[in-house]
Structures are given as C-alpha cells and as structure tokens.
Amino acid sequence: MPIERVVEFRVATSLDLVPELIYYIGKTGAAMFEERPEKLPRPRDPPLFHKIKKIDEFLNQLQIYFQPQQVSLPLEPLESQVDSVLEKLGAVQKEVAYYTRLLDELRSKLSTSREVATVKTQQQPRTEMLDAFVAIPGRALKEAVELVKAANATVAQQGNVLLVVAERGRAPQLRAALEKLGAKVLTLQEVAEIEPPDVLEERLRRVEEELKSTVQRHSDLINYAYTLRSAASSIMEVFNKSAIDEGAEVGHLFESYENEIRRTERQLADLRRIKQVLEGLSGRESLKLPEGFKLYVDPELPIEAPHVLQEINGVKVALVRGEARGLEVPLEYLADIKTGRQLVEGAIASAEAALRKLRRDLEVLEKQYGELSLYGDKRWEEHRDVATLVFYVLERDVKKIDDALSEFARRNSARLDILRRTRYKYFDSVPMERRPTLEKYPAPIRQFTHIVYMYGVPRPYEISPVPLVALMFPLFFGWMYGDLGHGFLLFLLGVLLMTKLYGGRHRDWGVIWTVTGLTSMFFGAFVYQEAFGFPLSAFGIEMPSAPLFHLFGEHQLVATEGVVMAIRAAFILGFFLILLSFLAKFVNTWLKGEPDVALGLILPQVVLFFSLAMVFFSLVKEALHLQFMSPILQLPWIYVFLVALLWSFAGALALRAKYKHHEEAPPITEELILGFVEGSLGALANIPSFARLVILILIHGVLTKLVNGVALSLGPAGIAFAIFGHSLIATAEGLFSLVQSLRLSFYETLSKFYEGRGRLFLPLKLP
C-alpha cells in the first residue's frame, strides 16, 4: 500500500525542559509522539506544570464573563510565556475580583430592598416598652415564625419578611436567636436607609457594564492565555504519555526486577535441595527427630551446638540439637515424607513459573528500554533528571524538525542529545508493533479511509483495503439503490456537504456521498433505466446499454429472468471478493513474517474455500443457469476439499511441533478452527449473502411503483403525496443500503483478512 516514509527521532534533554521541547516540536505540526510502554516509568512533573494550573484557575473565573477564542502562539520559550501571562492575569483578576465583590454586595442589597419594600411603607409602633425590627429568614421562614411566637413577641409576615415587635428587654436575645437561625435582622432605621430597588438596579447595571468593559479591554490577553492553556494541556498530555525517564526511576525498576529474580532463584535452589533430601528419605514414611533436634541442609560450619553431620542423596545435612546457620527442613515435611515431597514439588513448580515470568518481564523491559531510551547504557546516575522523547516525522518534514530543535537549543541554551535515524523506510528499522501508518491516496480514494478506519487502521505490513472499499462501497450502494432520481438527491447531498452544510467541515464525507450518488445515478440510468421509479422510456429517453450491464439483471426486475440474472451476478461477485480476501490473508501472513503459517494453515484455507464454493455453484447450476461453468464444476471438488482439510491438520501438527518450546508461538489451533469455519461459511453462507444486493433493489422497485401509482390516482394532490413518499423511500432505503454496504464490505470481505490494529499517524499540532 502507498505509505509515506517516516523518520524516527529520539531526543533527550533536562527533565524541566521537556515541556519546552514538546512545545517547539508541536509548533511544527509535523511530529507524532510515541507513547511510553506501561513498564517504563514516567518522570516526575516539571515545575512548569504547577504554573499552568494557576492559569487554569484564573481563566475559570474570567470565562464566566467572556468566551475566549484561540489565537496563534509565538515561537518563544514556553516558561517565559507562562510567567508573563500569570503576572498579567494576576492584575486582571484583581480588577475582576473588585467588581465581582461589588456586584455581590449590590445583588444582596437589591434582594433585601425588594423584600423590605412593603415593610417600609407601613407605620411602625414606637413606644418605650417595645422594640420593633425586621427579620428576613430565607428558607427558615416557618422556624423563625415559631421562634418569635415562642418568645411571646408579635410577628407580622409580609411575603418572606417578618416584622417583629418584642419587649425591649427580650429583643436583643430574640435577635441573636434569629441570626443563629440564619435570618438577616435589620433595625427600622437600617430599613429606612436602604436604597430603593430601581436605584440599586441602575447601580448594578452600571457595575456589570464596567466589568464587561474591563474584561473586554483585556480580551487579547484572555484569548492568549486561553490558547496557551490549551496548548499546555496538550503538552502535559504528551508528557504524561510519552516522556521516558532516564535516571533513578528506571534504575529502581531494573533493580527491583533483578533483586526479585535473585530472591526467587535462591528460594528455588533451597526448595530443590530440600526435595533432594526428601527423595533420599523416600524409603521411609516419616522421620521423627528427637526432642529439641532440627535438620539443616548444607549447614554453615563450624556448628557450635551438638550435632551429627551426614550426607543424604548427595546433599550434606546436619542433625543439630539447637540452632545452626543453614536451610532448615520443616518438621511437617519429615512427619509425612511423601506428602512433604509433593508439597515441595508444587512449590518448585510455582517458583519456576514465577521465575520464568520475572525473566520474561525483565526481557520485555530491557527490550523496550533498548528500543526507546536514547542512551540505553543503564548509567542511571549520569542521566539523573533527564528524559527522552521518541517521535515520528514524515521524511519530507525532517527539515521542520531540524529547524525547531535548533531554535529550541538556541532559545534555551540547553544540553541536547539527538539520535536521528533519517531517510529510511521505517519498515526496516522501527519494530513492527511501533510503526505508525499514513496512507497516501489521491482523491476520491483518500476519502474512503474514513470508512475503512471505522473498522481499523492497517498495520504497515498489511494489504490496505482502502482501494478495494473505495470500489466496493459505491458499487454495492449503486447496485442496491440504482435510481437516477434518488441517486441525484444523494449526489446533491454530497455536494452540499462539500460546500455549505456544516461549514464544509465534513468535506470528505461529501466526496464519499457524491461518488456514491453518481454510482446510483449510473445504475439508474444505464442498468435499471429508472428515475423515481418511472421508466426512462416513459419520458421518451432511450439510454444506451452495453452487454455487461445485463449481468445486473434486466431493468424490469420483476421479471423472473431478470431476478435470476441479477442473483447470479451477485453470487459470482461475492465469490471473487471472498476469494480475493482469502488470498490477501495469505499475503498478509507472509508479510507478517510467518511464511510457515501462511503455507501450512492459510493456503489450505484458500483451497478449502475454493473447493466448497465450486460445490455450492454445482448445486445451484441449473437454477442460476451456470452452464457456462460446467467444465470447472465437473471436477472432483469434494476430494479437493478433503485434501485441503488434511493439509490443514498436517500443517497444524507440524507447526505445533516446531513451536512446542516457544513462549510466543502463533495461535495454531485457533487459526485451524477459525480457518475451517471461515472457509466453510465463506462458501456456504457468505456467497448467498450477496443476494441482498438484488433483494433491496427489488424492494426499491416495488415501493417506488406503489407510491407512483397512488400519486397518479390522486390527481393534483398526488404531487404532495409523491414528494412525501419518495422522501420517505430515499431516507429509509438510503439507510438500509448504507448498512448493507458496510456489512458486505466489513463482514463478508474485510473480516477474512484484515486485522486493522495499526496506529494512524496523527501529529501534534499546537496553535
């Protein structure tokens, strides 16, 4: 497949400068960063990240009053930009905080003014014995009323406001109780001094305008800070996913694995020596030691306690009264030697499995470290607080990265180590599992990658199905939805998506539907010769028709002969597509580096499918008029099928013997079973599944003729009915044809050979 050539870069720099490095590379919009494997440790956070979080806090407050937009960022050191923005945002935030506090005060006063407006107009009692005040209890209105009544005071409720009259001696205590309840208590003098609501509303409006004006005055700064925060978030994400520690963290990880392996090896050696001793005692059921005695294997000499040295099954042991230095055999093993030996054997098996896993994990760690570390020398102390970034660049964009790295070094005066693998096709240099994919196709084939990538992205060694899908999808759609009028509507939708709808953001899908609409128009004009269900001949239009077009059936599909011809064409097309899929699977397996699996398991699948397909066609030969295939159908295909089946089993046995002691052997048994199922279903079920191409166009013909017949019978009112009916048909059949085209592309075809587990080349692009 046409894949762009990619260059791998590895760059190591001071940990605190890694965000700067990501920024300069991201500004080029040309690099895709490699994600760090789970086993390799992530470096500590640089101090810059804490400053970025402060910008986020400032912006969260300002975005309440202003919706920022992204702008272009200058190519300057990231940290200096962050420091400058923080300083300026701090000043803006102080201004905004002043207005925010003022607004809160005014809103509170306005709320109070509105609530006490009715109370201000009333005449209040004024005596030496009584004290009157106003309480605004909010949600605790009911509790406040009960509290006032319990204090033997008089209360008058005006909406949510309480006018309280109490004895002067009890009034202070009642006020305190209401305030504890959460009520706002005001004296009559304070109520009288409250400004009217209209005055406060005007003041509130002016302050809001001043706040908006202040924020608008700093809009350029806020847009800049917003863009910087967005870019910094992307940088932090890349750092968290991609930065590889070169110092103490990775050193500790290696040391922990090595220490655990040594500990497990010692444990395993001890268990094997105990087993050897127990095997030497296998003639006994048990060995009962005298009181106070213990049995030690390979004791350290000299032994101070009373003891007896002996050799059992080639192992030196000591029967010691008391304590000694060495490996002690547990008494429960000696009490039942046979059971003890079984327990030890189980422990040995578990320890061996654990040791194998630890060694495999360490091998994987060393492999990943060797592949991704810039140094790979395990000199942890020399690389303290250093991190490595691995990224991929298209060969044509290498100069952009060179310039960015030079500018980064000049601006930061940093120590920069670069290992650059330039101008090679990464097929030969980058491990297969890490190769990103970027396919290069001309329009309109390029747009059909959107459909293929819904299934999955191809790996670099895979045959990409994009050209095949670019051919099949419109063909399937046009075959099932062949109508000149409806195809024009689909074409028009595609043109609108390319130009006006959604601002042209879905241009690629517009190209797909434009091509698909043209295919539907082609089938409608030259194969089925219909427009909105009406024969073109009814309008005096005679379209030329080539002999090839009759393979899809006569335009009068309700005729039996037309249906038979169309089903025959669909079955033959399905056979060739599925055969092509199995052949592609064979090629993919070979390119994957498994030629033995390709020859031993995949190639017999191709033969198995082909033979069963011939058996299937021989069964339907008379019904579908396949006499022209008689010479090939007369061959003994059932025997070819049996040979392919035996070939598969023999290949599986040979491969299992070859990979018997390999840790990462191919899934031989699974591939054998899957190949048999896919080959059988491909011939007996998937080929007939292509009959849906004919079924849907038959449904289309019936529905359009039904709508047209009813519309003609209604006279002038039938125009509205025809528009409604054809709109409904276009929507429903368009959806059905889309689903069935995807099914035939994905399930019947791609699932036979395409894994789609690759990684798409998606470079980081910073504003």
N, C-alpha and C positions, 0 to 999 in steps of 0.2 A: 504494500500500500504506500502511497506517497506521503512520507513522513518527513517533516522538517528536521535538519541536522541540529543537534543540541550539544552545547558545551557545558561541562560541569566546572563550577568554581568552588574552591574551598578557601575561606578567609578566616584567619584567627586574629583577634585583637583583644585589647583590655576589656574586661567584662563591663566596665562602666561606659565604654564607647560602643558597645554592641548596638544599642538603640540608634546612635548616630549613624552607624554603618548601614543598618536596615533602612534608615530614612534616605540616605543618599542613593542606595540601590533602588529603593521603592520609587524614588522620583523619576527614574528612567522608565518605569512601567514595563521592564523587559525581563525580569527575573522571577522565577518560581522557586520558592524555598522548599528544601527537603525537610520533611517532618522528622523529628528526633524519635528513634525507636524507644519503646517503653523501658527497655533495660538500661539505656544510658541516662544518667542523672541530668536534671535541669539545673542550671546555675542559679545562684541567688539573684534576687531582684536588684537592679541598679537603683541608685538614689533618685534618678530622674523620674521613676515611676511614681514616687510619693508626691512629687511636684505636679505631675499630670492629674493626680486625683484631686488636688486642690483646685485646679482649673475646672474640673468637673463639678465641684461643689459650687463655685461661683456661677457657672453657666446655668446650673439647675435653678438658681434664684432669678437670673436675668431672663431666661426663656419664658417665664410667666408673662412678661411684658413685650417680648419681641421674638419673632420667629426668624432665626438666623439662616443664612444661605452659605453654601460652600464657595470659597474663593481659592485662587492659586497661592500656594505657599512658596516663599523664596528658597533658593538653594543656599541656606546658611545653617550653621550648627544648630541642631535641634534644641540643645540645652539653653543656648543664649536666647532663642526664640521663646522658650517656655518661661525663662526668668523674666524677660521683658513683658510678656503677656500677663504674668502673675502680678507684677508691680502695677501695671496699668489697670488691670481688672480690680485690684485691691482698692484703688482710688474710686473707680466707678461704683464698686459695691458699697463704699461708704456713702456716696451720694444717694444711691438707690435705697440703702437702709434708712437714711434720714427720711426720705419721702414715704417709705413703707411704714415707719413708725407713726408719722404724721397722719397717714391715711387710716391706720388702725385706730388712732385716737379720735379722728373725725367720725369714722363709722360708728364707734362706740357712743360718741356724743349724739350723733344723729339718731341712733336707735333709742337712746334714752329720751331724747327730745320728743320723738314721735309717741313714745309710750306715756309720757307725763303731760302731753298737750292738753288732754281733757281735765287733768287734775288742776292745772294752773288757772283754769277759768272758774274754778269753784271757790266759794268763800270758806276759809278755814277758821275753825274755832280758836280764839285767843283768850286764855284765862291763866291765872297764876297757878292753878291746881293741875292743869292739863298740859300735856306736850303733844304736838302733832308732828308727824313725819311721814315720808313716803318710802315704801319698800317695793323693789322690783325683783321678785323671787325667781323669775325664769321658769324652769321646769318644775321647781319645788313649790308651785303655787298652792296646791292643796295642803301640803305640810306647813307652809307659812301661815295660812289662814287658821289652821288648828292650833299652831303655836301662839298666835296672837290671842285667840279666844281663851286658851288655857291660862294666859296671863291676865285675864279679866280686863282686856283692853277692847276698844271699839275698832272695828275694821269695816271699811267701805271699799268694795272692789270695783275698779274701773278698767275693764279689759284685763290686762296682765299686771296692772299696777294696784297696789294696796295703799289706801290712805288710813293710817293707824293713829288713833288717839288714845293715849295711856296716861295714867297718873304720873306726874313729873318725877316722883321718886323711883318708880319702876321703869321709866322709859329707857335709861341707859342700859339696864340689864336686858330688856327686850330687844334693843338694837343689836347688842352683842350676840344674842341668841340667833337673830335673823341673819346676821353676817356669817356666823358659823354654818348656817344652813345653805349659804351661797347666795343670799339675796344682796342686792345693791341697795343701801339705805341712804336717803338724802333728806336733809332738813328742808323746811319750807323755803328758807332763804336761798338755798342751793337750787331748788326747783325754779324759783323765780328768776335766777340769774342764767339759767340755761337758754342758749340762743334758740330762736325758732327753727323748725326743720328746713324751711326754704333758704334761710341764711347758711345753715350748715351744708345743705346740698350744693349750694353755689361754691362754697369754700372747697368742698370735696371734689367738685368737678374741676376747679382750677388746679388743685394739687395733682389730680390724676393727669391733667394735660401737661403739667410741669414734669411729672415723672416720665410720661411718654416722650416728651421733648428731650429730656435728659438721656433716656435710653437711645432714642433715635440719633441724637448727636454723637453717640459712641457706637453707632451701628457698624462702622467699618472695623472697629476693634472687636466687637462681639462676633461678627462674621469670621474675622481672622482667628479668634480664639476657638470658635466652634469648629472651624476647619482643622485647626491644629489639634484639638482634642480628638476629632475623628481620625486623623492620621496617626496620632499617638496610640489610639485604641488598636488600630491595625498593627502598629509596630509592636505593641505589647502582646498581641495575639501571636504574631510571628515569633517573637522572643520565647514565649511560653511553649510553643510547639516545636521550634526548630533549633534554638541555641543549645549547643553541646558543651558541657563543662569539660575543661582540660586539666583541672587541678585536683584539689583534695577530694571533692565529692566522688569523682570517678575512681580515684585511687582507693578510697574507702570501700567502694563497691567491689573492686577486684580483690582487695584484701579479705573482705568478708567471705567471698566465694572460696578463695584459696584456704582460708582458715577452716571453713566448714568442710571442705574436701579432706583436709588433713585430719580433722577430728573424726570424720566418717571412716577414713582409711584406718585410723588407729582402732576405732570401735570394731571394724570388720576383722582386723587382724586378731584382736582379742577373742572375738567370737569363734574364729576359725581354730585358734589354739585350744579353746575350751571344748570345741567339737572334737578335736583330735584326741584329747584326753578321754572324753566320754566314749569315743569309739574304741579306745584301748581298754575301757572297762565294760565293753558290751557283753562279755561273758557273764557279768553279774546283773542281777535285777536291781541291786542297790548297794551303796557303800555307806555304812554307818560309821561316822567318826567318833572317837572318844570325846567325852565331855571337855569342852574348852579348846578342842583342836580345830584347825582350819586347813583347807587345801589350797595352796598357791601354785600358779603356773608361772614358770620362768621367774622365780623369785630373785631379788637382788641380794647378792652375797656381800659381806657375811650376814648371817641371821643370828641375832643375839638371843632370841627365845629358844627354848628346847625344840628340836625339830629332827625330822628324818628326811633326807634327800633321796629321790628315786626318779626313775625315768619310765614314763608310760607312753607307749606308741611313738617313741622318738622325741617326746617332749619332757623337759626337766620339770619335776614337780617337787613340792616340799610340804610335808605334813608338819604343821607348826602348832605348838601349844602357846597360843597368844597371838601377837600381831607381827606381821612382816611386810616388807615392801614388795609388791608384785600384784599379779592378777589373781583375785580370789574367785574360786569356783563356788557359786551359790549352793547352799546346803540342799535346797529343794531339787536341784538337778541331780545331786548324789542320792537323794532319797528314792527317786524313780529314774534310773539312768536312761531307759528307753524314751520315756516322756520328755526328760530333760534334753535328750539329743534332738528330738523332734522340735522342741521349742527353740533350741539354738539354731537348727537348720532354717526354721521360719524367720528368725531374727536375721540370720545371714542373708537370706533371700531379700528381705526388706531393706537391709543395709546396702546390698549390692544394687538394688533398684534405685535407692536414694542417691548412691554414688554415681550411677550412670546418668541420672537426671542432672545432678550438680555439674558433672563434667560436660554434659551437653549444653547446659545453660551457660557455663563458662566459655565453651567454644563459640556459642552464638554471640556472647558479649564481646569476646575477642575479635570475632569476625566483624561485628558492627563497629567496634572501636577502630579496627584497622581500616574499614571502608570509609568511615565518616570523619575520624579525627584527622586534623591537618598534620599532627606530629606523629602519632602512633608509636611513640617511643617509651611510654609508661614512666616518664620522668615527671611525676606529679608536682613535685616541689618547684621545678623550673617553670611550670606553667600555671602557677597559682594565680587565681583571679583572671584567667584567660578563657575565652570561649570561642568556639568555631561555628561558622555558618556554612552550610552547603547549599548551593542553589544552581539552577539550570538556566541557561540563556540560549536563545536561538543563535546560530552561528553568525547570522547577518547583524545581530545586535551586540556582538562582543565589544566593539569599539565604544558603545554607550557605557558599558560596564567599566571598561578601562578608564574612560574619562571620569566616571563617577568615583571610582576608587582613588584616582589621582587627586580629585578635588577634595575628597574626604581626608586623605593624608595631608594635603596642604592646609586645609582649614583647621584640622585638629592636631597637627604635628604628632601623629600617633605612630606607635610601632605597629607595622602592618606586615603580616606574613601571608603571602599568596601562593597557593599551589594551583596553577591554572592548567587545565587539560584542554587545549584548544584544537579546533579544526579537526575533529574526528567524528565519525558517526558513532553515537553512543552505544550502538548495538554491540560493539566490540570491547568497550571499556567500562561501562557502568553495569553493575549487576542487574539481571533481568527484572527482579522484583521492584527496582527503583527507577525504572525508565519511564519518564512521562511521555504522553502521546499528544502530538499535534499533527493532525492530518491536513493536507493541503490539496484542496479540490477547487476547480473553477465553479462558478455559479452555472446552473442551479443545483448541481450535485452537492455543493458545500452545505446548502441549507438543510439537506436531508440528514445531516449529522444530528440535528435536534431529535429526529425520530429514533435513530439508532442509539443515541446516548440515553434515551429513556430506558432502553434495555441494559446498556452498559457501555463503557469506553473500551475500545480494543487495546490489548497489550501490543507492544511493538512487534512481537514475533507473529501475531495473529493476522490472518487474512481479514482485512476490514470489510464488513458487509455494506458499507455506505453506498458504493456504486450499485450494488445489487438492489438495495432497498430503494434507491433513487429511481430505479427502473421498475421494480415490482409494485411499490405502493401506488403510484398513479395508474399503472396498468390494472391492478386489482380494482381500484376505485372506479376507473372508467368502465371496466367490464360490468361491474355490478350496478353502475349508476349512469349508464350511457344514454344521455338525452341532451339534444342540442340546446334546448331552452334552460333546463336545470343546470347544465354544465356552464352556461353563460352566467347564471346567477353566482355559481361558485367562483368562476373566473373574476367576476366583478368584486366579490368579497375579498379575494386575494389582492386585487389592485388597490382597493380601499385600505387594506391592512398595510400595504407597502407605502401608501402616501399619506392618508388623512386620519384613519382610525387610530386612536391611542397615540397620536403624535408620531406615527411611524416607528414606535418602539418595538413593534412585532413585525418588522420588515421581513425577516427570514421566514416566518410562518406565512406571510403574504406571498412570498415567492412559491412556497410549497403548494398553497391553495390555488395560485394562478396556474402552475403547471398541471395540477390535478384537474382543475376546471377545463383547461384546454384538452386534456385527455378525454374527459367526459364528453366534451363537445365533439371531438373526433369520432368517438364511438357512436354518438348520437347521429352524426351526420353521415358517416360512411358505412357503419355496420348495421345499426338498428334503423337509421334514417327516420328519426322521430324528433319532434320538438314539442315539449309539454304534452307528450302522449299522442299528438296528431302526426300521422304520416306526412312526410315532406311532399309526397306526391299529391296530397290534397291541396297544397298551395301551388301546384304546378312546378315544383322543384324536383329535378331528377339529378341525383348525386352519382358520380362515377363510383363503381365498385370493383375492386380487384379480386381475383380468385382467393387470395389469402384471407380476405375479410369473411368469407363464408365459413371459415373454421370456427368462428364465434357463433354460428347459427344464423338462420335466415332472420330478416327483420321482423317477420311475422312469427314471433317466438311461441305463440300459442299452437302453432302447427307442430305435430309430433316430430317430423323430420328435423325441424329447426332445433327443438329441445335436445334431441339425440346428438346432433352435431355439436351443439354447444357443450353438453356434458362430456363428450369425447375429447373436445379440445381442452376442457378444464382438467380432465384426468391426465392427459398427456403432459400438459404444462406442469401439473403437480408432480408427476413422476420425475421430470427432468430437474425441477427445482430441488426436490428432496435428494435425488442422486448427486446433484452438484453440492448439496450440503454435506453429504457423507464424504465426498471426495475432498472438500475443504477441511473436514475434520481430520482426515488422513494427513493432509499437508500441514495443518496446524500442529499436530502431534509431532511430526517430523521436525518442523522448525523449532518446536519447544525443546528439542534436544533429546527426544525419546524415539529414535528410529526403530528400536526393537519393539516397543509398544505399538508403533504405527503398523509394522509388518505383522506382528503376532496377534493383535486384537482388532485394530481399526480396519485394516484392509479386508479381513474376512467379514466384517460388518457390511462393507460396501457390497461384497459378493452376495451376502445373505439377503440384503435388501433388494438387490437387482433380481435375484432368482425368485423371491417371493412376489415381487412386482410383476414379473412375467407370468407367474402362476395366476395372479389376480386378473391380469388382462386376458389370459386364456379363458377364464371363467365368464368374462363379460364380452367376449369377442363377438358373439352373434348379436347381442342386444345393442352394442355400440357400433356395429359394422366395422370391426377392426380386421377385416380380411387381409388388408394390405400388410399386416404384421404377422401373417400366418407362418412365413418361413422361420422367423425367430421364435415364435411362440411354440412351435412344434419340437423344439429342443427339450431334452430331459431336465427341466429346471428343478424338479423336486430332488434329483440326485445332486445337482449343483448346490442346492440348499443344504443337504446333508453333509456334503464335503466342507462347505463353509462353516457348518456347526462344529464338525470335528476339528477343523482348522482352528477355530476359536478356542476350544478346550485344550488342544495341544499347545497353542501359543500361551494360554494362561498358565498351564503346568510348567512350561519352560521358563516363563518369566518369574513365577514363584520360586523356582529353584535358583534362578540367577540372583534374585534379590532377597534370598532367605535371611541373610545376616545383615541386611542394610536397614539402618534406622529409618531412612526416608524413602521407602520403596513406593513405587506407583500404586495406586488403588486398583490392583489387578482384578480381584474378584468383583468389585463394584463395577468396573468397566466391562467385564464379561457379561454380567447380568444386564446392565444398562444397555449395552450394545445389542444384545438379543432382543430386549423389549423394544428399543427404538427401531431396530431393523424390521421387526415384525409389525409394529404399529405403523411405521412409516409406509410399509407396503399395503397393509390390510385396512388401515383406518385413516391415515393422513392423506393418501391419494384420493379416496372418495370424499374427504373433507373439502376438497376444492370444488365440489358440486355447488357449494354456497354461492360461487360466482354466478351460476345460472339461476339459482333459486331467487336471489334478490332482484335480478333484472326481470324475471317473470312477475314477481310481486309488484315491481315498479310499473310494468306494463298494465297489469290488471287495475291497480289503483288509479293511474292517470286516465285510463279509458273510462273508469267508473265516474270519476269527477267530471270529465269532459261530457259524458253522456247526460249526467244530471244537470250540468250547467246549460247545455244546449236546450234541454227540455224546459228550463225556467225562463227562457227569453232574455230580455234585457237585465232582469235581476240575476241571471246566471253569471254575469261578469263578476259581481262581488263574490258569488259562491266559488267561481273558478279561482279567483285570487286567493281566497281563504284556503280552498282545498289544496292548491298547488304549493302554497306556503307551508301548510302542514306536511305535505308529502316531502317537500325539499328538506325541511328540518328533520323529520323522522328518518327518512331514507339516508340523508347525509350522515346522521349519527350512526345508523346501522352499518352503512358502508365503511365508515371510519373504523368502527370496532372490528368488523370482519377483515378489513385490510390489515389492521395491526395484528390480528390473530394469525392470519395466513403468513404474515411476514415474521412475526416473533415465534409463535409456537410451532407451526408446520415447517418452518425453514431454519431460522436462526438457532433455535434450541438444539438442533442436531450437531452444530459445530462451533458455535460462538459462545465463549465464556464471558467476555465483556467485563473483565476485572482489572482493567488498566486504570491509569491516572491521567486525567486531562491536564494538559499544560495550561495553567492559569496563573499568569504573572501577577505580582503585587503591584498595584497602581496607586500611588499617592498623589493627592492634588497639588 
